[in-house]
Amino acid sequence: MPIMNGNEIVKEIRDIKGLGGVPVFMYSASEDPDEREQALLNGADFYYQKPFTTDGVHRMIREALESVNA
């Protein structure tokens, strides 16, 4: 992204008061094997690497909804 990378955006979202419980999904085209771990450490709740499938995205959304409703 031209101004911020995904990890910087996740940090910014987590710093906004009132959004602490909002699930953050991160999608990436990166092939860096460490990026998933870094994204989760920075506050992303879900990380999905491209190419992604519709079924995979639906599964991740269901998991997020289940965690919010738990």
HTML snippet that shows the backbone in 3Dmol.js (N, CA, C, O; Angstrom):
<script src="https://3Dmol.org/build/3Dmol-min.js"></script>
<div id="view" style="width:600px;height:400px;position:relative"></div>
<script>
const pdb = `
ATOM      1  N   MET A   1       0.856  -1.165   0.000  1.00  0.00           N
ATOM      2  CA  MET A   1       0.000   0.000   0.000  1.00  0.00           C
ATOM      3  C   MET A   1       0.904   1.229   0.000  1.00  0.00           C
ATOM      4  O   MET A   1       2.010   1.182   0.538  1.00  0.00           O
ATOM      5  N   PRO A   2       0.457   2.298  -0.581  1.00  0.00           N
ATOM      6  CA  PRO A   2       1.354   3.427  -0.776  1.00  0.00           C
ATOM      7  C   PRO A   2       1.763   4.191   0.484  1.00  0.00           C
ATOM      8  O   PRO A   2       2.878   4.712   0.537  1.00  0.00           O
ATOM      9  N   ILE A   3       0.907   4.275   1.490  1.00  0.00           N
ATOM     10  CA  ILE A   3       1.232   5.106   2.647  1.00  0.00           C
ATOM     11  C   ILE A   3       1.608   4.267   3.857  1.00  0.00           C
ATOM     12  O   ILE A   3       2.581   4.580   4.544  1.00  0.00           O
ATOM     13  N   MET A   4       0.868   3.223   4.128  1.00  0.00           N
ATOM     14  CA  MET A   4       1.118   2.348   5.278  1.00  0.00           C
ATOM     15  C   MET A   4       1.044   0.904   4.823  1.00  0.00           C
ATOM     16  O   MET A   4       0.326   0.573   3.879  1.00  0.00           O
ATOM     17  N   ASN A   5       1.794   0.044   5.505  1.00  0.00           N
ATOM     18  CA  ASN A   5       1.620  -1.375   5.216  1.00  0.00           C
ATOM     19  C   ASN A   5       0.539  -1.929   6.140  1.00  0.00           C
ATOM     20  O   ASN A   5       0.084  -1.239   7.053  1.00  0.00           O
ATOM     21  N   GLY A   6       0.136  -3.154   5.907  1.00  0.00           N
ATOM     22  CA  GLY A   6      -0.961  -3.756   6.673  1.00  0.00           C
ATOM     23  C   GLY A   6      -0.699  -3.802   8.163  1.00  0.00           C
ATOM     24  O   GLY A   6      -1.614  -3.578   8.956  1.00  0.00           O
ATOM     25  N   ASN A   7       0.540  -4.089   8.565  1.00  0.00           N
ATOM     26  CA  ASN A   7       0.858  -4.150   9.987  1.00  0.00           C
ATOM     27  C   ASN A   7       0.724  -2.784  10.659  1.00  0.00           C
ATOM     28  O   ASN A   7       0.292  -2.692  11.809  1.00  0.00           O
ATOM     29  N   GLU A   8       1.093  -1.733   9.945  1.00  0.00           N
ATOM     30  CA  GLU A   8       0.933  -0.383  10.499  1.00  0.00           C
ATOM     31  C   GLU A   8      -0.543  -0.025  10.642  1.00  0.00           C
ATOM     32  O   GLU A   8      -0.942   0.617  11.614  1.00  0.00           O
ATOM     33  N   ILE A   9      -1.343  -0.442   9.677  1.00  0.00           N
ATOM     34  CA  ILE A   9      -2.781  -0.158   9.747  1.00  0.00           C
ATOM     35  C   ILE A   9      -3.425  -0.900  10.913  1.00  0.00           C
ATOM     36  O   ILE A   9      -4.261  -0.336  11.619  1.00  0.00           O
ATOM     37  N   VAL A  10      -3.042  -2.163  11.120  1.00  0.00           N
ATOM     38  CA  VAL A  10      -3.588  -2.926  12.247  1.00  0.00           C
ATOM     39  C   VAL A  10      -3.259  -2.220  13.560  1.00  0.00           C
ATOM     40  O   VAL A  10      -4.119  -2.108  14.434  1.00  0.00           O
ATOM     41  N   LYS A  11      -2.039  -1.751  13.706  1.00  0.00           N
ATOM     42  CA  LYS A  11      -1.647  -1.028  14.926  1.00  0.00           C
ATOM     43  C   LYS A  11      -2.501   0.224  15.101  1.00  0.00           C
ATOM     44  O   LYS A  11      -2.950   0.519  16.209  1.00  0.00           O
ATOM     45  N   GLU A  12      -2.727   0.962  14.016  1.00  0.00           N
ATOM     46  CA  GLU A  12      -3.554   2.172  14.080  1.00  0.00           C
ATOM     47  C   GLU A  12      -4.986   1.840  14.510  1.00  0.00           C
ATOM     48  O   GLU A  12      -5.567   2.536  15.343  1.00  0.00           O
ATOM     49  N   ILE A  13      -5.545   0.778  13.939  1.00  0.00           N
ATOM     50  CA  ILE A  13      -6.906   0.372  14.302  1.00  0.00           C
ATOM     51  C   ILE A  13      -6.970   0.021  15.784  1.00  0.00           C
ATOM     52  O   ILE A  13      -7.906   0.419  16.476  1.00  0.00           O
ATOM     53  N   ARG A  14      -5.995  -0.711  16.267  1.00  0.00           N
ATOM     54  CA  ARG A  14      -5.993  -1.139  17.670  1.00  0.00           C
ATOM     55  C   ARG A  14      -5.812   0.037  18.626  1.00  0.00           C
ATOM     56  O   ARG A  14      -6.161  -0.071  19.802  1.00  0.00           O
ATOM     57  N   ASP A  15      -5.276   1.151  18.148  1.00  0.00           N
ATOM     58  CA  ASP A  15      -5.101   2.333  18.990  1.00  0.00           C
ATOM     59  C   ASP A  15      -6.365   3.185  19.092  1.00  0.00           C
ATOM     60  O   ASP A  15      -6.426   4.099  19.914  1.00  0.00           O
ATOM     61  N   ILE A  16      -7.375   2.896  18.267  1.00  0.00           N
ATOM     62  CA  ILE A  16      -8.611   3.680  18.286  1.00  0.00           C
ATOM     63  C   ILE A  16      -9.498   3.163  19.409  1.00  0.00           C
ATOM     64  O   ILE A  16      -9.881   1.993  19.420  1.00  0.00           O
ATOM     65  N   LYS A  17      -9.821   4.033  20.345  1.00  0.00           N
ATOM     66  CA  LYS A  17     -10.670   3.641  21.474  1.00  0.00           C
ATOM     67  C   LYS A  17     -12.032   3.210  20.958  1.00  0.00           C
ATOM     68  O   LYS A  17     -12.590   3.819  20.045  1.00  0.00           O
ATOM     69  N   GLY A  18     -12.556   2.152  21.556  1.00  0.00           N
ATOM     70  CA  GLY A  18     -13.866   1.643  21.188  1.00  0.00           C
ATOM     71  C   GLY A  18     -13.837   0.578  20.105  1.00  0.00           C
ATOM     72  O   GLY A  18     -14.861  -0.046  19.825  1.00  0.00           O
ATOM     73  N   LEU A  19     -12.680   0.362  19.494  1.00  0.00           N
ATOM     74  CA  LEU A  19     -12.592  -0.659  18.449  1.00  0.00           C
ATOM     75  C   LEU A  19     -11.822  -1.886  18.907  1.00  0.00           C
ATOM     76  O   LEU A  19     -11.480  -2.743  18.092  1.00  0.00           O
ATOM     77  N   GLY A  20     -11.552  -1.979  20.178  1.00  0.00           N
ATOM     78  CA  GLY A  20     -10.760  -3.089  20.698  1.00  0.00           C
ATOM     79  C   GLY A  20     -11.323  -4.459  20.417  1.00  0.00           C
ATOM     80  O   GLY A  20     -10.564  -5.408  20.223  1.00  0.00           O
ATOM     81  N   GLY A  21     -12.636  -4.586  20.390  1.00  0.00           N
ATOM     82  CA  GLY A  21     -13.251  -5.885  20.179  1.00  0.00           C
ATOM     83  C   GLY A  21     -13.617  -6.185  18.738  1.00  0.00           C
ATOM     84  O   GLY A  21     -14.149  -7.255  18.441  1.00  0.00           O
ATOM     85  N   VAL A  22     -13.337  -5.250  17.839  1.00  0.00           N
ATOM     86  CA  VAL A  22     -13.681  -5.445  16.437  1.00  0.00           C
ATOM     87  C   VAL A  22     -12.654  -6.372  15.791  1.00  0.00           C
ATOM     88  O   VAL A  22     -11.457  -6.086  15.833  1.00  0.00           O
ATOM     89  N   PRO A  23     -13.104  -7.480  15.194  1.00  0.00           N
ATOM     90  CA  PRO A  23     -12.151  -8.383  14.553  1.00  0.00           C
ATOM     91  C   PRO A  23     -11.456  -7.713  13.363  1.00  0.00           C
ATOM     92  O   PRO A  23     -12.093  -7.030  12.561  1.00  0.00           O
ATOM     93  N   VAL A  24     -10.163  -7.917  13.267  1.00  0.00           N
ATOM     94  CA  VAL A  24      -9.391  -7.362  12.157  1.00  0.00           C
ATOM     95  C   VAL A  24      -8.926  -8.522  11.277  1.00  0.00           C
ATOM     96  O   VAL A  24      -8.245  -9.440  11.735  1.00  0.00           O
ATOM     97  N   PHE A  25      -9.310  -8.454  10.013  1.00  0.00           N
ATOM     98  CA  PHE A  25      -8.919  -9.453   9.023  1.00  0.00           C
ATOM     99  C   PHE A  25      -7.788  -8.860   8.193  1.00  0.00           C
ATOM    100  O   PHE A  25      -7.870  -7.714   7.752  1.00  0.00           O
ATOM    101  N   MET A  26      -6.750  -9.631   7.986  1.00  0.00           N
ATOM    102  CA  MET A  26      -5.652  -9.159   7.158  1.00  0.00           C
ATOM    103  C   MET A  26      -5.465 -10.138   6.008  1.00  0.00           C
ATOM    104  O   MET A  26      -5.299 -11.341   6.210  1.00  0.00           O
ATOM    105  N   TYR A  27      -5.496  -9.593   4.800  1.00  0.00           N
ATOM    106  CA  TYR A  27      -5.277 -10.374   3.587  1.00  0.00           C
ATOM    107  C   TYR A  27      -3.967  -9.903   2.979  1.00  0.00           C
ATOM    108  O   TYR A  27      -3.701  -8.702   2.947  1.00  0.00           O
ATOM    109  N   SER A  28      -3.155 -10.816   2.502  1.00  0.00           N
ATOM    110  CA  SER A  28      -1.855 -10.422   1.998  1.00  0.00           C
ATOM    111  C   SER A  28      -1.455 -11.228   0.767  1.00  0.00           C
ATOM    112  O   SER A  28      -1.801 -12.400   0.623  1.00  0.00           O
ATOM    113  N   ALA A  29      -0.723 -10.566  -0.105  1.00  0.00           N
ATOM    114  CA  ALA A  29      -0.142 -11.236  -1.266  1.00  0.00           C
ATOM    115  C   ALA A  29       1.309 -11.608  -0.993  1.00  0.00           C
ATOM    116  O   ALA A  29       1.971 -12.210  -1.839  1.00  0.00           O
ATOM    117  N   SER A  30       1.793 -11.257   0.167  1.00  0.00           N
ATOM    118  CA  SER A  30       3.188 -11.524   0.514  1.00  0.00           C
ATOM    119  C   SER A  30       3.451 -13.022   0.617  1.00  0.00           C
ATOM    120  O   SER A  30       2.592 -13.793   1.046  1.00  0.00           O
ATOM    121  N   GLU A  31       4.639 -13.409   0.222  1.00  0.00           N
ATOM    122  CA  GLU A  31       5.051 -14.802   0.360  1.00  0.00           C
ATOM    123  C   GLU A  31       5.984 -14.979   1.548  1.00  0.00           C
ATOM    124  O   GLU A  31       6.542 -16.059   1.742  1.00  0.00           O
ATOM    125  N   ASP A  32       6.156 -13.942   2.337  1.00  0.00           N
ATOM    126  CA  ASP A  32       7.028 -13.980   3.511  1.00  0.00           C
ATOM    127  C   ASP A  32       6.389 -14.865   4.572  1.00  0.00           C
ATOM    128  O   ASP A  32       5.298 -14.555   5.050  1.00  0.00           O
ATOM    129  N   PRO A  33       7.044 -15.963   4.951  1.00  0.00           N
ATOM    130  CA  PRO A  33       6.454 -16.884   5.935  1.00  0.00           C
ATOM    131  C   PRO A  33       6.304 -16.271   7.325  1.00  0.00           C
ATOM    132  O   PRO A  33       5.515 -16.764   8.131  1.00  0.00           O
ATOM    133  N   ASP A  34       7.045 -15.208   7.620  1.00  0.00           N
ATOM    134  CA  ASP A  34       6.968 -14.575   8.938  1.00  0.00           C
ATOM    135  C   ASP A  34       5.873 -13.521   9.021  1.00  0.00           C
ATOM    136  O   ASP A  34       5.562 -13.039  10.110  1.00  0.00           O
ATOM    137  N   GLU A  35       5.287 -13.158   7.894  1.00  0.00           N
ATOM    138  CA  GLU A  35       4.304 -12.073   7.904  1.00  0.00           C
ATOM    139  C   GLU A  35       3.054 -12.424   8.710  1.00  0.00           C
ATOM    140  O   GLU A  35       2.512 -11.563   9.401  1.00  0.00           O
ATOM    141  N   ARG A  36       2.590 -13.664   8.635  1.00  0.00           N
ATOM    142  CA  ARG A  36       1.401 -14.069   9.397  1.00  0.00           C
ATOM    143  C   ARG A  36       1.633 -13.865  10.884  1.00  0.00           C
ATOM    144  O   ARG A  36       0.805 -13.266  11.570  1.00  0.00           O
ATOM    145  N   GLU A  37       2.752 -14.359  11.379  1.00  0.00           N
ATOM    146  CA  GLU A  37       3.064 -14.212  12.804  1.00  0.00           C
ATOM    147  C   GLU A  37       3.155 -12.736  13.182  1.00  0.00           C
ATOM    148  O   GLU A  37       2.644 -12.334  14.227  1.00  0.00           O
ATOM    149  N   GLN A  38       3.792 -11.938  12.353  1.00  0.00           N
ATOM    150  CA  GLN A  38       3.930 -10.508  12.640  1.00  0.00           C
ATOM    151  C   GLN A  38       2.568  -9.827  12.659  1.00  0.00           C
ATOM    152  O   GLN A  38       2.307  -8.989  13.521  1.00  0.00           O
ATOM    153  N   ALA A  39       1.699 -10.179  11.717  1.00  0.00           N
ATOM    154  CA  ALA A  39       0.361  -9.586  11.665  1.00  0.00           C
ATOM    155  C   ALA A  39      -0.422  -9.903  12.927  1.00  0.00           C
ATOM    156  O   ALA A  39      -1.088  -9.030  13.483  1.00  0.00           O
ATOM    157  N   LEU A  40      -0.347 -11.144  13.381  1.00  0.00           N
ATOM    158  CA  LEU A  40      -1.078 -11.541  14.589  1.00  0.00           C
ATOM    159  C   LEU A  40      -0.480 -10.859  15.827  1.00  0.00           C
ATOM    160  O   LEU A  40      -1.219 -10.470  16.731  1.00  0.00           O
ATOM    161  N   LEU A  41       0.825 -10.715  15.875  1.00  0.00           N
ATOM    162  CA  LEU A  41       1.467 -10.010  16.992  1.00  0.00           C
ATOM    163  C   LEU A  41       1.079  -8.533  17.017  1.00  0.00           C
ATOM    164  O   LEU A  41       1.012  -7.924  18.085  1.00  0.00           O
ATOM    165  N   ASN A  42       0.827  -7.964  15.854  1.00  0.00           N
ATOM    166  CA  ASN A  42       0.455  -6.551  15.772  1.00  0.00           C
ATOM    167  C   ASN A  42      -1.023  -6.305  16.042  1.00  0.00           C
ATOM    168  O   ASN A  42      -1.458  -5.155  16.087  1.00  0.00           O
ATOM    169  N   GLY A  43      -1.799  -7.368  16.222  1.00  0.00           N
ATOM    170  CA  GLY A  43      -3.194  -7.184  16.589  1.00  0.00           C
ATOM    171  C   GLY A  43      -4.218  -7.706  15.609  1.00  0.00           C
ATOM    172  O   GLY A  43      -5.416  -7.625  15.882  1.00  0.00           O
ATOM    173  N   ALA A  44      -3.792  -8.240  14.477  1.00  0.00           N
ATOM    174  CA  ALA A  44      -4.767  -8.833  13.560  1.00  0.00           C
ATOM    175  C   ALA A  44      -5.343 -10.091  14.208  1.00  0.00           C
ATOM    176  O   ALA A  44      -4.631 -10.841  14.876  1.00  0.00           O
ATOM    177  N   ASP A  45      -6.623 -10.305  14.005  1.00  0.00           N
ATOM    178  CA  ASP A  45      -7.263 -11.500  14.552  1.00  0.00           C
ATOM    179  C   ASP A  45      -7.189 -12.667  13.577  1.00  0.00           C
ATOM    180  O   ASP A  45      -7.109 -13.827  13.980  1.00  0.00           O
ATOM    181  N   PHE A  46      -7.218 -12.343  12.304  1.00  0.00           N
ATOM    182  CA  PHE A  46      -7.203 -13.357  11.263  1.00  0.00           C
ATOM    183  C   PHE A  46      -6.269 -12.916  10.157  1.00  0.00           C
ATOM    184  O   PHE A  46      -6.230 -11.742   9.790  1.00  0.00           O
ATOM    185  N   TYR A  47      -5.521 -13.863   9.632  1.00  0.00           N
ATOM    186  CA  TYR A  47      -4.589 -13.579   8.541  1.00  0.00           C
ATOM    187  C   TYR A  47      -4.830 -14.600   7.445  1.00  0.00           C
ATOM    188  O   TYR A  47      -4.858 -15.803   7.705  1.00  0.00           O
ATOM    189  N   TYR A  48      -5.002 -14.131   6.240  1.00  0.00           N
ATOM    190  CA  TYR A  48      -5.260 -15.022   5.119  1.00  0.00           C
ATOM    191  C   TYR A  48      -4.380 -14.591   3.965  1.00  0.00           C
ATOM    192  O   TYR A  48      -4.355 -13.418   3.592  1.00  0.00           O
ATOM    193  N   GLN A  49      -3.662 -15.541   3.406  1.00  0.00           N
ATOM    194  CA  GLN A  49      -2.725 -15.233   2.341  1.00  0.00           C
ATOM    195  C   GLN A  49      -3.341 -15.525   0.973  1.00  0.00           C
ATOM    196  O   GLN A  49      -3.981 -16.560   0.783  1.00  0.00           O
ATOM    197  N   LYS A  50      -3.147 -14.626   0.040  1.00  0.00           N
ATOM    198  CA  LYS A  50      -3.617 -14.816  -1.319  1.00  0.00           C
ATOM    199  C   LYS A  50      -2.784 -15.891  -1.989  1.00  0.00           C
ATOM    200  O   LYS A  50      -1.622 -16.058  -1.618  1.00  0.00           O
ATOM    201  N   PRO A  51      -3.302 -16.616  -2.939  1.00  0.00           N
ATOM    202  CA  PRO A  51      -4.673 -16.510  -3.434  1.00  0.00           C
ATOM    203  C   PRO A  51      -5.646 -17.135  -2.441  1.00  0.00           C
ATOM    204  O   PRO A  51      -5.347 -18.168  -1.842  1.00  0.00           O
ATOM    205  N   PHE A  52      -6.784 -16.526  -2.270  1.00  0.00           N
ATOM    206  CA  PHE A  52      -7.750 -17.066  -1.330  1.00  0.00           C
ATOM    207  C   PHE A  52      -9.002 -17.514  -2.065  1.00  0.00           C
ATOM    208  O   PHE A  52      -9.286 -17.091  -3.185  1.00  0.00           O
ATOM    209  N   THR A  53      -9.734 -18.382  -1.393  1.00  0.00           N
ATOM    210  CA  THR A  53     -10.965 -18.912  -1.967  1.00  0.00           C
ATOM    211  C   THR A  53     -12.165 -18.318  -1.238  1.00  0.00           C
ATOM    212  O   THR A  53     -12.053 -17.855  -0.103  1.00  0.00           O
ATOM    213  N   THR A  54     -13.279 -18.339  -1.891  1.00  0.00           N
ATOM    214  CA  THR A  54     -14.509 -17.862  -1.263  1.00  0.00           C
ATOM    215  C   THR A  54     -14.813 -18.682  -0.016  1.00  0.00           C
ATOM    216  O   THR A  54     -15.211 -18.126   1.008  1.00  0.00           O
ATOM    217  N   ASP A  55     -14.630 -19.986  -0.089  1.00  0.00           N
ATOM    218  CA  ASP A  55     -14.881 -20.848   1.068  1.00  0.00           C
ATOM    219  C   ASP A  55     -13.963 -20.479   2.232  1.00  0.00           C
ATOM    220  O   ASP A  55     -14.402 -20.450   3.382  1.00  0.00           O
ATOM    221  N   GLY A  56     -12.706 -20.201   1.945  1.00  0.00           N
ATOM    222  CA  GLY A  56     -11.768 -19.827   2.996  1.00  0.00           C
ATOM    223  C   GLY A  56     -12.152 -18.517   3.661  1.00  0.00           C
ATOM    224  O   GLY A  56     -12.059 -18.389   4.882  1.00  0.00           O
ATOM    225  N   VAL A  57     -12.580 -17.550   2.875  1.00  0.00           N
ATOM    226  CA  VAL A  57     -13.012 -16.258   3.424  1.00  0.00           C
ATOM    227  C   VAL A  57     -14.277 -16.448   4.260  1.00  0.00           C
ATOM    228  O   VAL A  57     -14.393 -15.875   5.344  1.00  0.00           O
ATOM    229  N   HIS A  58     -15.217 -17.241   3.768  1.00  0.00           N
ATOM    230  CA  HIS A  58     -16.453 -17.508   4.537  1.00  0.00           C
ATOM    231  C   HIS A  58     -16.122 -18.194   5.863  1.00  0.00           C
ATOM    232  O   HIS A  58     -16.702 -17.862   6.897  1.00  0.00           O
ATOM    233  N   ARG A  59     -15.197 -19.144   5.830  1.00  0.00           N
ATOM    234  CA  ARG A  59     -14.803 -19.845   7.057  1.00  0.00           C
ATOM    235  C   ARG A  59     -14.204 -18.860   8.063  1.00  0.00           C
ATOM    236  O   ARG A  59     -14.510 -18.929   9.254  1.00  0.00           O
ATOM    237  N   MET A  60     -13.363 -17.957   7.597  1.00  0.00           N
ATOM    238  CA  MET A  60     -12.750 -16.987   8.491  1.00  0.00           C
ATOM    239  C   MET A  60     -13.791 -16.046   9.092  1.00  0.00           C
ATOM    240  O   MET A  60     -13.712 -15.710  10.273  1.00  0.00           O
ATOM    241  N   ILE A  61     -14.753 -15.622   8.301  1.00  0.00           N
ATOM    242  CA  ILE A  61     -15.823 -14.756   8.807  1.00  0.00           C
ATOM    243  C   ILE A  61     -16.662 -15.497   9.839  1.00  0.00           C
ATOM    244  O   ILE A  61     -17.024 -14.928  10.869  1.00  0.00           O
ATOM    245  N   ARG A  62     -16.976 -16.766   9.570  1.00  0.00           N
ATOM    246  CA  ARG A  62     -17.738 -17.562  10.562  1.00  0.00           C
ATOM    247  C   ARG A  62     -16.966 -17.675  11.869  1.00  0.00           C
ATOM    248  O   ARG A  62     -17.548 -17.530  12.944  1.00  0.00           O
ATOM    249  N   GLU A  63     -15.665 -17.933  11.790  1.00  0.00           N
ATOM    250  CA  GLU A  63     -14.841 -18.021  12.995  1.00  0.00           C
ATOM    251  C   GLU A  63     -14.863 -16.713  13.764  1.00  0.00           C
ATOM    252  O   GLU A  63     -14.938 -16.715  14.993  1.00  0.00           O
ATOM    253  N   ALA A  64     -14.799 -15.599  13.051  1.00  0.00           N
ATOM    254  CA  ALA A  64     -14.838 -14.294  13.710  1.00  0.00           C
ATOM    255  C   ALA A  64     -16.169 -14.073  14.414  1.00  0.00           C
ATOM    256  O   ALA A  64     -16.203 -13.615  15.557  1.00  0.00           O
ATOM    257  N   LEU A  65     -17.257 -14.396  13.739  1.00  0.00           N
ATOM    258  CA  LEU A  65     -18.576 -14.224  14.343  1.00  0.00           C
ATOM    259  C   LEU A  65     -18.751 -15.127  15.559  1.00  0.00           C
ATOM    260  O   LEU A  65     -19.338 -14.720  16.561  1.00  0.00           O
ATOM    261  N   GLU A  66     -18.248 -16.333  15.468  1.00  0.00           N
ATOM    262  CA  GLU A  66     -18.334 -17.253  16.606  1.00  0.00           C
ATOM    263  C   GLU A  66     -17.523 -16.738  17.791  1.00  0.00           C
ATOM    264  O   GLU A  66     -17.952 -16.876  18.936  1.00  0.00           O
ATOM    265  N   SER A  67     -16.363 -16.149  17.532  1.00  0.00           N
ATOM    266  CA  SER A  67     -15.535 -15.643  18.632  1.00  0.00           C
ATOM    267  C   SER A  67     -16.168 -14.414  19.274  1.00  0.00           C
ATOM    268  O   SER A  67     -16.027 -14.208  20.479  1.00  0.00           O
ATOM    269  N   VAL A  68     -16.863 -13.596  18.489  1.00  0.00           N
ATOM    270  CA  VAL A  68     -17.533 -12.421  19.038  1.00  0.00           C
ATOM    271  C   VAL A  68     -18.749 -12.822  19.850  1.00  0.00           C
ATOM    272  O   VAL A  68     -19.056 -12.194  20.863  1.00  0.00           O
ATOM    273  N   ASN A  69     -19.447 -13.868  19.412  1.00  0.00           N
ATOM    274  CA  ASN A  69     -20.666 -14.320  20.080  1.00  0.00           C
ATOM    275  C   ASN A  69     -20.394 -15.284  21.226  1.00  0.00           C
ATOM    276  O   ASN A  69     -21.325 -15.680  21.927  1.00  0.00           O
ATOM    277  N   ALA A  70     -19.145 -15.668  21.431  1.00  0.00           N
ATOM    278  CA  ALA A  70     -18.822 -16.634  22.496  1.00  0.00           C
ATOM    279  C   ALA A  70     -18.893 -16.021  23.865  1.00  0.00           C
ATOM    280  O   ALA A  70     -18.649 -16.702  24.860  1.00  0.00           O
TER     281      ALA A  70
END
`;
const viewer = $3Dmol.createViewer("view");
viewer.addModel(pdb, "pdb");
viewer.setStyle({}, {cartoon: {color: "spectrum"}});
viewer.zoomTo();
viewer.render();
</script>
